[in-house]
Amino acid sequence: MSIFSPVQSLANLITYQWLNLSPVGRLAGSLNFFIFDTIKIFLLLIIINYLMAIVRYYLPVAKIKKILTSRRWYGTDYLLAALLGVVTPFCSCSSIPLFIGFISAGIPLGVTFAFLITSPLVNEASLALFPAMFGLRISIIYNLAGVVVGMLGGMIIQKLKMEKYIEPAFLKLKSQAGLETENHRLEFKQRIKLWWTEGWAISKSILPYIILGVGVGALIHGFIPANFFEKHLAGNQWWSVPAATLLGVPFYANSVSVIPIIEALVSKGVSLGTALAFMTATVTLSIPEALILKKAMKLPLLIIFFGITTIGIMFIGYLFNFIG
C-alpha cells in the first residue's frame, strides 16, 4: 500500500461519492487526478520545507558546502545527488520541494539539478518493474544511463554559472541559514515556531503554482485519448524519438501510471527506445513542473534545464533503439 493511499481514497470519495461523477468519465478522471496530485505535492512540500528549515538551523551553509566540496574524486557530489534521486520515488513535480530545500540550504546549483533530473528519471518503475517487463540487461542499462544523464546535466548547469537566475527569495534563505546556531540557541518551542514559519512561508508562496501546474496536467491527463500516441509513434523513423519526447512533455504522469501505456506502445510496434523516450519525458519534463519551477528560477535557467534534460532523454531513446 502506498503512503499516499489515504489521499487517493479522499480524492475518490470527493470525485465519485460526494460529486457523484462516473468513474469512466473524462471530467471525473481529470478532477480525481487534480485533487490527488495537489494534496500529495503540497503535503510533500510542507514536510520537506519544514525538515529543510531544521537542517538550516542545525547545519550551517558553510558546513554543507564543506561536505560537498571536500570530495576525493571529481563528480562524487553529483553522483551522491543522483543516487539520492534514485532512492526517492518522486515524479517531477513531487521532487521539486526537496530541490528547493537544497537551494535554500546552500547546496551547489549543479548538484541540486543532478538530483532534480535523476529523481523522476530513475524511479520505482525502472528499479522494480522494468526487470519483469524488459529483462535485467535493459533495466541495468536504463538505470545507469539515467544516473549519467542526471550527473552530466548537473555538471553542465554548474559550469554555466546559472546561480544568478535563481529567484532572490531562495538565495536570501540561503544567506541567512545557520545564523541562529552561530549567534544563540533558541528555546525548543521557539525553534518549532521558527521552523514552521519558515517552512510554511515557502510552501504557501509556491501553492498557486502547484494548483496551476497540476490543473494543466489534469486536463491533459483526462482529455487526451490514450490511443493518440500509439497512432503517431509506430515505426522506427529517425524523428520518432524527438516526437515521442515532445509528445510526452504535456502528458504529465508518474512512472507507475505510465507503465501500461509503455506496454501498449511496444505491443503496437513502437520501438523500445521511442517508448522509453515518451515515458521519461512524461515523468521528467512536464508543463506542471515548469509552472511550479518558475517560482524558484528565472526563464533562462528553466530553458537550460529543460533543454539539457530533453537532449538526455533523446540520447536514452536513440541508445535503446540501437541496442534493442
Backbone bond lengths (Angstrom), bond angles and torsions (degrees), N, CA, C in turn:
res aa  C-N    CA-C-N  psi(-1)  N-CA   C-N-CA  omega(-1)  CA-C   N-CA-C  phi
1 M - - - 1.460 - - 1.527 109.93 -
2 S 1.306 117.34 133.72 1.456 122.16 179.16 1.528 110.28 -73.24
3 I 1.333 116.32 149.83 1.461 119.53 177.00 1.525 111.19 -66.49
4 F 1.337 115.94 -16.05 1.461 119.84 179.15 1.528 112.01 -97.36
5 S 1.325 117.46 11.62 1.466 120.28 178.45 1.530 112.68 -58.43
6 P 1.355 119.30 -40.68 1.469 118.42 176.26 1.526 112.95 -61.02
7 V 1.333 116.47 -35.75 1.462 119.66 177.88 1.524 110.01 -66.42
8 Q 1.344 116.35 -42.44 1.464 119.76 177.21 1.515 111.21 -63.21
9 S 1.332 116.57 -38.66 1.467 120.10 178.18 1.523 110.92 -64.12
10 L 1.329 116.49 -39.32 1.467 120.21 177.22 1.524 110.73 -64.63
11 A 1.338 116.50 -43.68 1.464 120.44 178.38 1.525 110.68 -61.40
12 N 1.345 116.81 -40.85 1.470 120.58 177.67 1.528 111.16 -64.93
13 L 1.333 115.82 -41.21 1.465 120.68 -179.52 1.530 110.68 -61.08
14 I 1.329 116.02 -47.08 1.465 120.31 -178.60 1.528 110.98 -65.83
15 T 1.336 115.51 -44.60 1.470 120.02 -173.70 1.518 112.73 -73.04
16 Y 1.330 116.26 -49.21 1.459 119.60 -168.32 1.536 114.39 -97.89
17 Q 1.349 117.24 -19.29 1.465 118.99 -179.65 1.527 111.73 -109.75
18 W 1.318 117.08 -56.05 1.465 118.75 -178.93 1.520 111.83 -65.06
19 L 1.350 116.44 -45.42 1.464 120.05 -179.64 1.525 112.58 -91.12
20 N 1.348 115.76 -11.11 1.468 121.90 175.78 1.534 112.82 55.84
21 L 1.341 116.60 41.91 1.463 121.17 177.37 1.518 109.94 -88.94
22 S 1.308 116.49 148.02 1.462 121.28 -179.67 1.528 110.21 -72.08
23 P 1.332 118.62 132.69 1.481 121.26 179.81 1.519 113.58 -60.52
24 V 1.330 118.26 -22.99 1.463 120.10 -178.45 1.525 112.70 -90.39
25 G 1.317 117.40 -3.69 1.454 120.36 -178.64 1.522 112.35 -79.83
26 R 1.336 116.16 148.97 1.466 120.55 179.77 1.520 111.95 -67.89
27 L 1.320 116.71 -38.33 1.458 120.35 178.76 1.520 110.76 -62.04
28 A 1.328 116.31 -43.21 1.467 120.63 179.22 1.524 110.78 -62.19
29 G 1.341 116.63 -42.85 1.465 119.86 179.15 1.518 111.94 -62.27
30 S 1.318 116.57 -42.06 1.466 121.02 179.26 1.519 111.37 -65.43
31 L 1.341 115.91 -45.38 1.462 119.98 -177.44 1.523 111.15 -66.85
32 N 1.338 115.96 -41.57 1.465 120.07 178.97 1.527 110.43 -61.75
33 F 1.319 116.10 -44.42 1.465 121.67 177.22 1.525 110.45 -60.11
34 F 1.327 117.03 -44.58 1.461 121.79 -177.87 1.531 111.51 -63.03
35 I 1.319 117.10 -47.08 1.469 120.80 -178.43 1.523 110.33 -63.44
36 F 1.342 115.82 -48.11 1.466 119.89 -177.39 1.521 111.91 -62.22
37 D 1.333 117.24 -51.09 1.459 119.87 -175.00 1.524 112.62 -69.81
38 T 1.321 118.09 -35.56 1.466 120.39 178.67 1.519 110.68 -63.70
39 I 1.328 116.38 -47.56 1.475 119.65 -179.93 1.521 110.51 -66.03
40 K 1.331 117.20 -44.92 1.461 121.02 -178.03 1.523 111.51 -59.97
41 I 1.326 116.63 -49.67 1.465 120.35 -176.92 1.511 111.02 -66.68
42 F 1.336 117.23 -39.60 1.465 118.93 -178.95 1.532 111.33 -68.89
43 L 1.327 117.54 -37.65 1.468 119.82 175.56 1.529 110.70 -62.07
44 L 1.332 116.53 -44.85 1.463 120.35 176.52 1.519 110.84 -60.10
45 L 1.318 115.57 -41.58 1.464 120.79 -179.15 1.523 110.87 -60.19
46 I 1.335 117.44 -48.15 1.469 121.23 -178.88 1.527 110.72 -63.27
47 I 1.334 116.49 -47.96 1.471 120.16 -177.00 1.519 111.41 -62.50
48 I 1.335 116.48 -47.56 1.461 119.65 -176.70 1.522 111.40 -69.03
49 N 1.335 117.62 -40.43 1.458 119.36 178.52 1.531 111.38 -65.82
50 Y 1.330 117.28 -34.58 1.467 120.71 175.81 1.529 110.41 -66.01
51 L 1.334 116.15 -45.50 1.466 119.80 178.99 1.525 111.36 -63.98
52 M 1.335 117.19 -38.73 1.457 120.05 179.07 1.520 111.31 -68.80
53 A 1.332 117.76 -30.13 1.462 120.37 175.04 1.526 110.27 -64.97
54 I 1.335 116.50 -38.25 1.467 120.80 176.42 1.529 110.39 -65.50
55 V 1.347 115.40 -44.09 1.466 120.00 178.57 1.519 110.35 -59.44
56 R 1.345 116.25 -44.23 1.471 119.55 -179.41 1.521 111.30 -63.07
57 Y 1.326 117.73 -32.36 1.464 121.19 -179.23 1.528 111.43 -70.59
58 Y 1.338 116.22 -45.11 1.460 120.30 -173.69 1.524 113.85 -92.09
59 L 1.329 116.51 -21.04 1.453 119.16 -175.46 1.523 109.34 -124.14
60 P 1.324 118.58 95.83 1.460 121.32 -177.80 1.518 112.04 -58.33
61 V 1.335 114.85 154.85 1.450 121.52 -178.75 1.523 111.55 -56.26
62 A 1.321 116.03 -39.86 1.467 119.97 -178.19 1.528 110.86 -58.90
63 K 1.331 116.44 -37.45 1.461 120.00 -179.68 1.528 110.80 -71.36
64 I 1.334 116.43 -40.54 1.459 120.18 177.99 1.526 110.29 -61.07
65 K 1.328 115.29 -47.17 1.459 119.55 179.90 1.526 111.35 -61.59
66 K 1.325 116.42 -37.08 1.458 119.42 179.93 1.525 110.87 -64.32
67 I 1.347 116.00 -41.08 1.460 119.95 179.00 1.521 110.98 -62.02
68 L 1.335 115.74 -42.24 1.460 120.01 -174.88 1.521 113.62 -79.78
69 T 1.327 117.01 -25.03 1.459 118.96 -178.65 1.526 112.45 -96.67
70 S 1.341 116.92 -14.04 1.464 119.72 177.73 1.525 109.37 -85.28
71 R 1.309 115.40 62.01 1.461 119.92 -176.01 1.524 109.88 -99.30
72 R 1.303 115.25 144.70 1.453 120.02 -179.40 1.528 110.80 -80.03
73 W 1.332 115.86 -36.71 1.470 120.86 178.63 1.520 108.63 -125.55
74 Y 1.328 115.51 148.74 1.460 119.97 178.58 1.531 110.45 -64.73
75 G 1.318 116.00 133.35 1.457 121.10 177.93 1.508 114.46 96.09
76 T 1.343 117.61 -4.18 1.465 119.48 -179.04 1.522 111.46 -60.35
77 D 1.353 116.91 -41.82 1.456 119.94 -178.91 1.524 111.61 -64.99
78 Y 1.335 117.24 -38.40 1.465 120.69 177.46 1.529 110.64 -66.90
79 L 1.318 115.99 -39.08 1.462 120.19 178.46 1.529 110.65 -63.75
80 L 1.342 116.43 -44.47 1.466 119.91 179.38 1.523 111.17 -62.50
81 A 1.338 116.81 -41.69 1.469 120.44 178.29 1.525 110.62 -64.09
82 A 1.336 116.39 -41.64 1.466 120.34 179.12 1.527 110.79 -64.73
83 L 1.340 116.90 -41.68 1.464 120.29 178.67 1.522 111.45 -65.97
84 L 1.341 116.61 -34.61 1.467 119.42 173.88 1.521 109.90 -62.46
85 G 1.335 116.17 -38.57 1.449 120.16 175.66 1.518 112.40 -62.36
86 V 1.331 116.90 -34.48 1.468 121.46 179.91 1.523 110.69 -64.01
87 V 1.329 117.00 -42.59 1.468 120.47 -173.30 1.516 113.21 -88.77
88 T 1.339 118.55 -1.78 1.461 121.00 174.74 1.519 108.30 -104.26
89 P 1.341 117.74 108.44 1.469 121.30 -173.37 1.522 112.64 -79.91
90 F 1.330 116.29 67.65 1.454 120.87 -177.29 1.521 110.91 -109.33
91 C 1.338 116.16 149.18 1.458 120.23 165.75 1.526 107.47 -81.57
92 S 1.328 116.83 179.00 1.463 119.72 -173.46 1.520 112.07 -59.95
93 C 1.339 117.69 -43.62 1.464 120.03 -178.51 1.527 111.88 -71.35
94 S 1.334 117.20 -37.07 1.458 120.55 -178.12 1.522 112.75 -69.19
95 S 1.339 118.22 -24.49 1.462 120.71 179.98 1.524 112.33 -81.52
96 I 1.339 117.61 -11.89 1.457 120.78 -176.90 1.525 113.27 -63.22
97 P 1.365 120.04 -41.90 1.462 118.23 178.77 1.529 113.93 -55.29
98 L 1.338 117.21 -42.76 1.459 119.63 179.67 1.523 110.58 -69.33
99 F 1.335 116.77 -36.54 1.467 121.32 175.47 1.534 110.26 -58.77
100 I 1.330 117.17 -45.86 1.468 121.05 178.70 1.523 110.55 -64.74
101 G 1.337 115.85 -37.95 1.462 118.86 176.62 1.514 111.93 -62.45
102 F 1.339 117.63 -38.57 1.462 121.57 177.21 1.530 110.71 -61.87
103 I 1.336 115.89 -45.19 1.461 119.73 -178.97 1.522 110.69 -61.64
104 S 1.330 115.97 -49.65 1.460 119.38 -176.74 1.524 112.59 -69.38
105 A 1.347 117.34 -18.73 1.467 120.60 176.55 1.521 112.31 -86.36
106 G 1.332 117.16 -4.09 1.457 120.18 175.96 1.503 115.33 91.24
107 I 1.327 117.92 12.08 1.466 120.43 177.62 1.526 108.62 -72.78
108 P 1.330 118.43 137.98 1.468 120.89 -176.97 1.525 112.79 -51.29
109 L 1.322 115.48 143.98 1.459 121.71 -173.41 1.521 112.15 -59.44
110 G 1.331 117.74 -44.64 1.457 120.40 -178.96 1.512 112.39 -61.27
111 V 1.327 116.76 -37.05 1.470 121.27 179.30 1.528 109.91 -66.41
112 T 1.347 116.68 -41.81 1.464 119.41 179.10 1.525 110.76 -63.11
113 F 1.332 117.56 -35.99 1.463 119.99 179.32 1.523 111.46 -73.45
114 A 1.316 117.80 -30.77 1.468 119.57 174.55 1.523 109.71 -59.85
115 F 1.320 116.58 -39.88 1.469 120.74 175.12 1.522 111.35 -67.17
116 L 1.346 117.02 -47.73 1.462 121.23 -174.89 1.526 111.73 -61.68
117 I 1.323 117.32 -36.75 1.464 121.04 179.44 1.524 111.13 -73.49
118 T 1.336 116.33 -44.52 1.462 120.25 -172.83 1.522 112.82 -75.46
119 S 1.335 117.39 -34.20 1.464 120.57 -172.65 1.521 113.67 -54.66
120 P 1.337 119.99 -50.41 1.462 118.21 176.59 1.525 113.70 -81.66
121 L 1.348 116.80 -24.18 1.465 121.12 -174.76 1.525 111.43 -70.84
122 V 1.326 116.65 -45.65 1.469 122.36 175.77 1.517 106.18 -108.05
123 N 1.311 117.31 113.14 1.454 120.76 -166.63 1.514 111.36 -142.26
124 E 1.335 115.13 -172.47 1.457 119.92 -176.90 1.526 112.43 -61.45
125 A 1.326 116.58 -30.28 1.470 119.32 178.93 1.525 110.93 -69.75
126 S 1.333 116.48 -46.77 1.458 119.67 -178.00 1.529 111.59 -68.66
127 L 1.315 117.75 -28.12 1.462 120.87 -179.35 1.526 112.08 -84.20
128 A 1.328 116.77 -41.40 1.460 119.92 -171.63 1.524 113.97 -102.43
129 L 1.330 117.54 -34.98 1.461 120.43 -172.82 1.524 113.72 -97.99
130 F 1.320 117.15 -30.65 1.463 120.04 -177.34 1.521 113.55 -59.54
131 P 1.346 119.24 -42.43 1.476 117.67 -179.02 1.525 112.78 -56.75
132 A 1.331 116.83 -39.77 1.461 119.76 179.85 1.519 111.95 -72.13
133 M 1.332 116.84 -31.60 1.466 121.06 -175.35 1.525 112.62 -84.71
134 F 1.351 115.95 -46.08 1.458 120.43 -170.52 1.530 114.04 -120.01
135 G 1.328 116.89 -3.97 1.457 120.00 -179.66 1.524 111.97 96.00
136 L 1.326 115.29 161.26 1.461 121.43 -174.73 1.522 111.95 -66.98
137 R 1.335 117.71 -39.73 1.465 120.95 -177.74 1.534 111.63 -59.83
138 I 1.324 116.37 -49.78 1.460 121.06 179.82 1.525 110.12 -61.68
139 S 1.327 117.19 -41.09 1.467 121.50 -178.28 1.521 111.49 -62.81
140 I 1.342 116.77 -45.36 1.466 120.70 -178.95 1.523 110.43 -64.16
141 I 1.335 116.81 -45.69 1.468 120.24 -178.92 1.524 110.53 -63.21
142 Y 1.340 116.67 -42.57 1.470 119.58 -179.81 1.527 111.65 -62.13
143 N 1.335 116.56 -47.27 1.466 119.85 -177.77 1.527 111.52 -65.17
144 L 1.336 117.04 -40.83 1.463 120.09 176.92 1.526 110.82 -63.73
145 A 1.345 116.46 -42.44 1.464 120.57 178.96 1.526 110.58 -62.57
146 G 1.337 116.72 -39.34 1.464 120.28 178.85 1.515 112.60 -62.92
147 V 1.336 116.92 -42.56 1.461 120.85 178.41 1.530 110.47 -64.99
148 V 1.324 116.97 -42.16 1.469 121.07 179.51 1.529 110.84 -63.43
149 V 1.325 117.24 -43.65 1.467 120.91 178.58 1.530 110.36 -60.96
150 G 1.333 116.89 -42.93 1.456 120.50 178.50 1.524 112.27 -62.50
151 M 1.330 116.22 -45.14 1.460 120.33 179.91 1.525 111.64 -64.10
152 L 1.336 116.77 -47.44 1.467 120.03 -178.47 1.522 111.01 -65.02
153 G 1.333 116.51 -39.84 1.457 119.96 177.20 1.523 111.69 -59.76
154 G 1.331 116.15 -45.17 1.461 119.98 178.08 1.517 112.22 -63.58
155 M 1.323 117.20 -41.30 1.462 121.07 179.75 1.529 111.29 -63.01
156 I 1.336 116.29 -42.30 1.466 119.72 -178.94 1.518 110.53 -64.64
157 I 1.326 116.90 -44.45 1.470 120.27 179.69 1.515 110.66 -63.49
158 Q 1.338 117.56 -37.91 1.467 120.22 177.83 1.530 110.85 -65.03
159 K 1.341 116.81 -41.63 1.465 121.30 179.64 1.528 111.78 -63.95
160 L 1.327 117.04 -31.98 1.464 121.13 -178.77 1.528 112.98 -76.85
161 K 1.345 116.46 -9.07 1.481 121.82 177.70 1.528 110.60 53.44
162 M 1.327 115.71 66.30 1.461 122.32 -174.70 1.531 113.18 -97.65
163 E 1.323 117.53 12.49 1.463 119.76 -176.47 1.526 113.40 -57.42
164 K 1.320 116.84 -30.16 1.469 120.30 -178.02 1.529 112.19 -66.16
165 Y 1.332 116.96 -13.43 1.457 120.31 -178.95 1.532 112.80 -96.97
166 I 1.337 117.06 5.57 1.457 120.35 171.12 1.528 108.08 -82.13
167 E 1.328 117.67 138.06 1.455 120.98 -179.03 1.532 109.96 -60.60
168 P 1.343 117.53 136.03 1.472 121.96 -174.00 1.522 113.98 -56.52
169 A 1.337 117.98 -29.84 1.466 119.63 -177.84 1.526 111.36 -59.22
170 F 1.327 117.35 -36.92 1.459 120.63 -178.70 1.525 111.18 -79.11
171 L 1.322 117.46 -32.72 1.462 120.58 174.95 1.521 110.77 -68.46
172 K 1.322 116.44 -33.18 1.466 120.23 177.73 1.522 110.32 -64.29
173 L 1.328 116.05 -40.66 1.460 119.45 175.89 1.514 110.69 -59.60
174 K 1.355 114.79 -40.16 1.462 119.80 -178.71 1.523 110.96 -64.23
175 S 1.339 116.77 -42.58 1.455 120.57 -176.48 1.513 111.96 -69.00
176 Q 1.363 116.90 -25.58 1.458 119.99 -178.57 1.526 112.64 -92.10
177 A 1.321 116.58 -8.97 1.463 120.16 -174.87 1.526 110.96 -62.29
178 G 1.342 114.78 136.37 1.448 120.38 176.09 1.509 114.59 85.69
179 L 1.350 119.23 -2.13 1.462 120.03 -178.28 1.524 111.24 -64.85
180 E 1.339 116.05 -34.76 1.459 118.19 -178.17 1.525 111.40 -63.35
181 T 1.323 117.04 -40.27 1.452 119.74 -177.66 1.518 111.36 -75.30
182 E 1.335 115.94 -26.15 1.453 118.31 -179.61 1.523 111.57 -77.74
183 N 1.342 117.31 -29.52 1.459 120.00 -175.17 1.528 112.59 -98.27
184 H 1.303 116.66 -53.31 1.453 119.07 -178.02 1.520 109.46 -163.13
185 R 1.334 114.58 164.51 1.461 120.69 177.56 1.528 108.76 -97.80
186 L 1.321 116.06 130.65 1.449 120.32 175.85 1.523 109.31 -86.44
187 E 1.336 115.56 159.31 1.450 119.49 173.54 1.524 109.28 -65.75
188 F 1.329 115.53 157.41 1.458 119.92 -173.43 1.530 112.00 -58.79
189 K 1.341 116.70 -43.16 1.466 119.89 178.98 1.522 111.35 -62.32
190 Q 1.338 115.59 -37.68 1.466 119.24 178.87 1.523 111.05 -68.01
191 R 1.336 115.76 -36.03 1.453 119.92 178.42 1.527 111.11 -64.74
192 I 1.337 116.09 -44.31 1.467 119.89 178.95 1.527 109.94 -59.50
193 K 1.322 115.90 -43.65 1.463 119.99 179.93 1.526 110.90 -64.68
194 L 1.330 116.39 -42.21 1.466 121.12 179.40 1.527 110.77 -62.04
195 W 1.337 116.81 -46.63 1.459 120.98 -178.93 1.529 110.91 -62.79
196 W 1.345 116.14 -43.80 1.456 119.39 -179.55 1.531 110.78 -65.04
197 T 1.336 116.50 -43.82 1.469 120.37 -178.94 1.525 110.86 -60.07
198 E 1.336 116.37 -44.93 1.464 120.47 -178.41 1.527 111.19 -68.48
199 G 1.347 116.57 -46.22 1.459 120.17 -179.89 1.521 112.43 -64.43
200 W 1.344 116.84 -41.10 1.462 120.69 -179.58 1.532 111.07 -68.03
201 A 1.328 117.38 -36.49 1.461 120.52 -179.82 1.527 111.33 -61.12
202 I 1.334 116.31 -43.71 1.467 119.99 178.71 1.524 110.30 -67.34
203 S 1.339 116.24 -45.99 1.461 120.63 -177.34 1.524 111.25 -61.57
204 K 1.327 116.40 -44.48 1.466 120.92 -177.37 1.522 111.62 -64.44
205 S 1.337 116.40 -36.46 1.462 119.40 -178.49 1.521 112.52 -68.86
206 I 1.338 116.18 -24.87 1.469 120.53 -177.28 1.529 111.96 -94.59
207 L 1.334 117.78 -16.47 1.467 121.70 -175.42 1.533 113.74 -52.87
208 P 1.343 120.38 -45.76 1.476 118.59 179.72 1.524 113.17 -58.64
209 Y 1.334 116.69 -34.80 1.462 120.42 -179.93 1.528 110.71 -72.38
210 I 1.325 115.97 -33.60 1.463 119.72 175.57 1.527 110.05 -63.59
211 I 1.329 116.17 -47.05 1.463 120.74 -178.92 1.531 110.55 -61.60
212 L 1.335 116.15 -45.39 1.459 120.34 179.87 1.527 111.16 -64.16
213 G 1.329 115.89 -47.49 1.457 120.42 -177.43 1.517 112.89 -64.02
214 V 1.329 116.98 -47.72 1.463 120.10 -179.81 1.528 110.03 -67.17
215 G 1.335 116.78 -32.53 1.463 120.17 177.23 1.519 111.66 -60.58
216 V 1.329 116.36 -44.35 1.469 120.31 177.06 1.524 110.17 -62.32
217 G 1.335 116.10 -45.69 1.463 120.00 179.18 1.519 112.19 -61.79
218 A 1.335 117.52 -37.04 1.462 121.15 -179.47 1.523 111.59 -66.21
219 L 1.323 117.10 -40.51 1.469 120.51 178.09 1.524 111.16 -62.69
220 I 1.332 114.93 -43.82 1.464 119.37 178.98 1.527 110.45 -65.87
221 H 1.342 115.16 -43.17 1.461 121.22 -178.56 1.534 111.36 -59.89
222 G 1.315 116.69 -38.95 1.455 119.89 -173.78 1.509 115.22 -89.33
223 F 1.344 117.95 -26.29 1.461 119.19 -168.18 1.533 115.36 -114.20
224 I 1.351 118.23 -6.24 1.463 119.24 174.67 1.522 108.56 -91.65
225 P 1.332 118.82 122.79 1.475 121.00 -177.87 1.520 111.76 -60.36
226 A 1.325 116.42 142.79 1.461 120.85 -177.52 1.526 112.07 -65.35
227 N 1.351 117.76 -32.63 1.464 119.66 -177.14 1.528 113.24 -81.24
228 F 1.328 116.72 0.03 1.464 120.38 178.92 1.525 110.91 -58.57
229 F 1.326 116.33 -41.02 1.457 121.21 -174.58 1.530 111.61 -78.19
230 E 1.334 116.96 -36.58 1.456 119.64 176.23 1.530 110.40 -60.10
231 K 1.320 115.08 -38.61 1.453 121.77 -174.94 1.525 112.28 -67.02
232 H 1.331 116.94 -31.94 1.462 119.93 -170.90 1.532 114.47 -107.50
233 L 1.344 117.75 -6.02 1.465 119.04 -175.16 1.522 114.40 -115.16
234 A 1.337 117.80 -2.26 1.469 120.01 -179.87 1.528 109.78 -64.31
235 G 1.341 115.77 146.68 1.461 120.65 -176.79 1.521 110.64 102.26
236 N 1.322 115.71 177.33 1.461 120.08 -176.41 1.534 110.44 -131.62
237 Q 1.327 116.18 45.76 1.453 120.27 177.59 1.522 110.67 -72.21
238 W 1.335 117.13 159.26 1.469 121.33 -177.13 1.523 111.52 -62.08
239 W 1.329 115.82 -28.50 1.463 119.24 -175.99 1.529 113.10 -87.53
240 S 1.343 117.11 -2.62 1.468 119.15 -174.89 1.527 112.47 -66.21
241 V 1.346 117.28 -36.53 1.470 120.22 179.89 1.529 111.26 -67.49
242 P 1.358 119.61 -51.39 1.467 118.69 175.86 1.529 112.55 -58.74
243 A 1.342 116.49 -39.47 1.463 119.47 179.86 1.522 110.98 -64.29
244 A 1.341 116.96 -42.43 1.468 120.66 179.05 1.524 110.82 -63.48
245 T 1.327 115.75 -39.68 1.468 119.90 179.43 1.519 110.90 -63.70
246 L 1.313 116.73 -47.54 1.469 120.71 -178.72 1.529 111.63 -67.41
247 L 1.339 116.70 -37.08 1.461 119.56 177.56 1.524 111.60 -68.07
248 G 1.328 116.75 -30.58 1.459 120.15 -178.04 1.514 114.17 -75.11
249 V 1.337 117.44 -23.27 1.471 120.77 -175.74 1.523 112.57 -58.32
250 P 1.347 119.99 -50.43 1.461 118.00 -178.56 1.525 114.16 -77.36
251 F 1.353 116.46 -15.55 1.460 119.68 -176.13 1.527 109.19 -86.81
252 Y 1.330 117.26 74.91 1.462 123.37 -173.29 1.529 111.59 -69.58
253 A 1.335 116.54 128.01 1.463 121.74 177.98 1.513 108.49 -162.38
254 N 1.344 116.91 162.19 1.463 118.39 172.22 1.521 109.10 -89.20
255 S 1.325 115.13 169.64 1.462 120.18 -169.62 1.525 113.11 -63.01
256 V 1.339 117.03 -40.82 1.460 120.13 -177.05 1.527 110.67 -67.36
257 S 1.334 117.20 -40.61 1.465 119.77 -177.14 1.520 112.33 -69.79
258 V 1.347 117.52 -22.07 1.461 119.25 -177.67 1.528 111.94 -92.27
259 I 1.340 117.71 -8.39 1.466 121.38 -179.77 1.536 112.39 -57.13
260 P 1.344 119.71 -45.80 1.468 118.46 178.32 1.532 113.14 -58.85
261 I 1.333 116.30 -33.35 1.467 119.71 178.05 1.520 110.00 -67.44
262 I 1.330 117.29 -40.60 1.469 121.21 179.41 1.523 109.99 -62.62
263 E 1.337 116.95 -44.41 1.466 120.22 178.46 1.529 110.76 -60.84
264 A 1.326 116.07 -41.46 1.467 120.09 179.81 1.529 110.91 -65.79
265 L 1.338 116.88 -40.98 1.463 120.72 -179.93 1.525 110.83 -61.70
266 V 1.328 116.33 -47.08 1.469 120.32 -178.83 1.518 110.51 -64.87
267 S 1.339 117.44 -40.74 1.465 120.65 -179.70 1.523 112.25 -67.26
268 K 1.340 117.31 -22.81 1.466 121.92 179.50 1.526 112.69 -91.03
269 G 1.337 116.99 5.11 1.453 119.85 175.97 1.511 115.61 101.81
270 V 1.332 117.09 4.11 1.462 119.69 176.04 1.526 108.89 -75.54
271 S 1.325 117.83 133.39 1.471 121.82 -179.59 1.523 110.32 -61.83
272 L 1.351 115.37 150.34 1.455 120.42 -176.54 1.527 111.49 -59.04
273 G 1.337 117.54 -44.55 1.460 120.13 -179.25 1.516 112.16 -62.64
274 T 1.328 117.00 -38.27 1.462 121.31 178.03 1.520 110.46 -65.78
275 A 1.334 116.61 -42.85 1.461 120.99 178.53 1.528 111.05 -64.34
276 L 1.340 116.94 -40.46 1.462 120.11 178.74 1.527 111.26 -68.09
277 A 1.337 117.54 -35.58 1.459 120.52 176.44 1.519 110.20 -62.00
278 F 1.325 116.48 -41.39 1.455 120.03 177.23 1.526 110.79 -63.19
279 M 1.350 116.78 -46.07 1.454 120.28 -178.64 1.524 111.97 -62.48
280 T 1.338 116.73 -47.71 1.458 119.50 -177.23 1.518 111.84 -66.18
281 A 1.339 117.40 -31.03 1.462 119.93 176.99 1.525 111.05 -68.73
282 T 1.338 116.92 -39.04 1.467 119.25 -178.87 1.527 112.14 -67.40
283 V 1.347 117.02 -33.79 1.464 119.10 -175.66 1.527 112.88 -95.76
284 T 1.338 118.01 -18.12 1.466 120.81 -175.40 1.517 112.12 -106.13
285 L 1.311 117.43 -36.66 1.462 122.47 178.80 1.524 108.35 -119.73
286 S 1.305 116.85 138.48 1.455 119.10 177.38 1.522 109.28 -163.03
287 I 1.320 115.25 154.67 1.469 120.06 174.84 1.527 110.93 -61.87
288 P 1.348 119.45 -43.90 1.471 118.47 176.44 1.527 112.85 -57.42
289 E 1.331 117.10 -41.56 1.463 120.10 178.67 1.517 110.77 -61.39
290 A 1.336 117.01 -43.66 1.467 120.78 -179.79 1.523 111.19 -61.24
291 L 1.339 116.51 -41.43 1.458 120.05 -178.63 1.524 111.34 -66.02
292 I 1.332 116.42 -37.75 1.467 119.52 179.13 1.531 110.78 -72.61
293 L 1.341 116.81 -44.15 1.467 120.45 -179.73 1.525 112.22 -64.05
294 K 1.346 117.11 -26.06 1.464 120.38 -179.15 1.522 111.01 -60.01
295 K 1.331 117.06 -23.18 1.463 120.49 177.17 1.516 111.52 -70.88
296 A 1.341 116.78 -30.50 1.463 120.63 -174.97 1.518 113.48 -97.34
297 M 1.338 117.78 -19.43 1.467 119.39 -175.70 1.520 110.63 -142.29
298 K 1.321 114.81 161.33 1.460 120.64 179.39 1.518 110.24 -88.60
299 L 1.340 114.95 165.03 1.453 121.56 -170.43 1.529 114.22 -56.22
300 P 1.356 121.22 -43.63 1.470 119.54 -179.08 1.532 113.44 -57.10
301 L 1.327 117.06 -42.07 1.468 120.37 179.00 1.516 110.51 -68.64
302 L 1.323 117.89 -38.81 1.457 121.52 178.18 1.531 110.68 -61.80
303 I 1.337 116.18 -41.94 1.468 120.47 178.98 1.533 110.98 -65.13
304 I 1.338 116.20 -42.78 1.468 120.49 178.77 1.525 110.46 -61.37
305 F 1.329 116.68 -44.98 1.466 121.01 179.86 1.525 111.17 -60.45
306 F 1.332 116.70 -49.18 1.456 119.99 -179.53 1.530 110.83 -65.25
307 G 1.330 117.18 -38.34 1.460 120.30 -179.49 1.516 111.98 -64.50
308 I 1.334 116.94 -48.18 1.468 120.97 -179.64 1.526 110.85 -63.05
309 T 1.326 116.31 -44.09 1.459 120.00 -178.90 1.521 111.60 -66.32
310 T 1.328 117.01 -38.41 1.470 120.82 177.99 1.528 110.85 -62.36
311 I 1.321 116.92 -43.57 1.467 120.74 177.77 1.532 110.34 -62.20
312 G 1.336 116.39 -41.55 1.463 120.13 178.19 1.518 112.27 -62.61
313 I 1.325 117.04 -40.49 1.467 121.16 178.75 1.525 110.57 -65.13
314 M 1.332 116.18 -42.64 1.464 119.50 178.34 1.525 111.12 -63.61
315 F 1.332 116.89 -36.89 1.464 120.47 176.20 1.523 110.60 -60.05
316 I 1.326 116.60 -44.88 1.466 120.30 178.73 1.525 110.26 -62.01
317 G 1.335 116.14 -42.58 1.460 119.84 179.59 1.518 112.65 -60.93
318 Y 1.325 116.88 -49.62 1.474 120.74 179.66 1.530 111.02 -64.25
319 L 1.344 116.66 -37.62 1.469 121.13 179.02 1.524 110.56 -58.41
320 F 1.320 117.21 -47.30 1.464 120.03 -176.61 1.528 112.08 -77.23
321 N 1.307 117.64 -27.15 1.475 118.46 172.38 1.527 110.02 -67.30
322 F 1.327 116.12 -30.68 1.474 120.97 -179.63 1.533 111.89 -76.42
323 I 1.346 116.00 -44.35 1.464 119.31 -175.18 1.526 112.25 -90.72
324 G 1.357 115.98 -17.99 1.464 119.20 -173.88 1.505 113.00 -81.67
